[in-house]
């Protein structure tokens, strides 16, 4: 199983969208500073996830969510 996830920076209130096979490990990597694009927003918390059977399905959904980031669809997805 693959997860599409949305993280929120507790420091900067920004969001990060990604996909992974191991969500626990990926969150640890985001919060340890080993991911260049997120190391300045640590700590991160998971605010949304979806599960997919294949990596290609997860990647497709990640790209779909990124297209409406910060818009009405994005906010409704997060319940904002």
C-alpha positions as CSV (number, residue, x, y, z in Angstrom):
1,X,0.0,0.0,0.0
2,X,1.0,3.6,-0.7
3,X,-0.1,6.7,1.1
4,X,-0.7,10.2,-0.2
5,X,-0.1,12.6,2.6
6,X,-0.3,16.2,3.5
7,X,1.9,17.6,6.2
8,X,1.6,20.9,8.0
9,X,4.6,22.8,9.4
10,X,3.9,23.6,13.0
11,X,6.5,26.4,12.7
12,X,5.5,28.1,9.5
13,X,1.9,26.8,9.0
14,X,2.8,25.8,5.4
15,X,1.7,22.5,3.8
16,X,3.7,19.8,2.0
17,X,2.1,17.1,-0.2
18,X,3.8,13.8,-1.0
19,X,3.4,10.0,-1.4
20,X,5.3,7.1,0.2
21,X,5.2,3.4,0.9
22,X,6.2,3.9,4.5
23,X,4.5,6.9,6.1
24,X,6.1,6.6,9.5
25,X,9.6,6.5,8.1
26,X,8.8,9.4,5.7
27,X,7.5,11.6,8.5
28,X,10.6,10.8,10.5
29,X,12.8,11.9,7.6
30,X,10.9,15.1,7.2
31,X,11.3,15.9,10.9
32,X,15.0,14.9,11.0
33,X,16.0,17.5,8.4
34,X,17.0,14.9,5.8
35,X,14.5,16.2,3.2
36,X,15.8,19.4,1.7
37,X,12.5,20.9,0.8
38,X,11.0,20.5,4.3
39,X,14.0,21.0,6.7
40,X,13.2,24.7,7.3
41,X,9.6,24.0,8.4
42,X,10.2,21.5,11.1
43,X,8.4,20.1,13.0
44,X,5.8,18.7,10.6
45,X,2.6,16.9,11.5
46,X,0.4,14.7,9.3
47,X,-3.0,16.4,8.7
48,X,-4.4,14.2,5.9
49,X,-3.8,10.7,4.3
50,X,-5.2,8.5,1.6
51,X,-4.3,4.9,0.7
52,X,-3.6,3.5,-2.8
53,X,-2.7,0.0,-4.0
54,X,-0.1,1.2,-6.5
55,X,2.7,3.8,-6.6
56,X,1.3,5.1,-9.9
57,X,-2.2,5.7,-8.4
58,X,-0.6,7.5,-5.4
59,X,1.6,9.7,-7.6
60,X,-1.4,10.6,-9.8
61,X,-3.4,11.6,-6.7
62,X,-0.5,13.6,-5.3
63,X,-0.3,15.6,-8.5
64,X,-4.0,16.2,-8.5
65,X,-4.0,17.5,-4.9
66,X,-1.0,19.8,-5.8
67,X,-2.9,21.3,-8.6
68,X,-5.5,22.7,-6.2
69,X,-3.2,23.5,-3.3
70,X,-4.4,26.5,-1.3
71,X,-7.7,26.7,-3.2
72,X,-11.2,25.8,-2.2
73,X,-10.8,22.1,-3.0
74,X,-7.7,21.9,-0.9
75,X,-9.3,23.6,2.1
76,X,-12.4,21.4,1.8
77,X,-10.1,18.3,1.7
78,X,-8.6,19.3,5.0
79,X,-11.9,20.4,6.5
80,X,-10.8,24.1,6.7
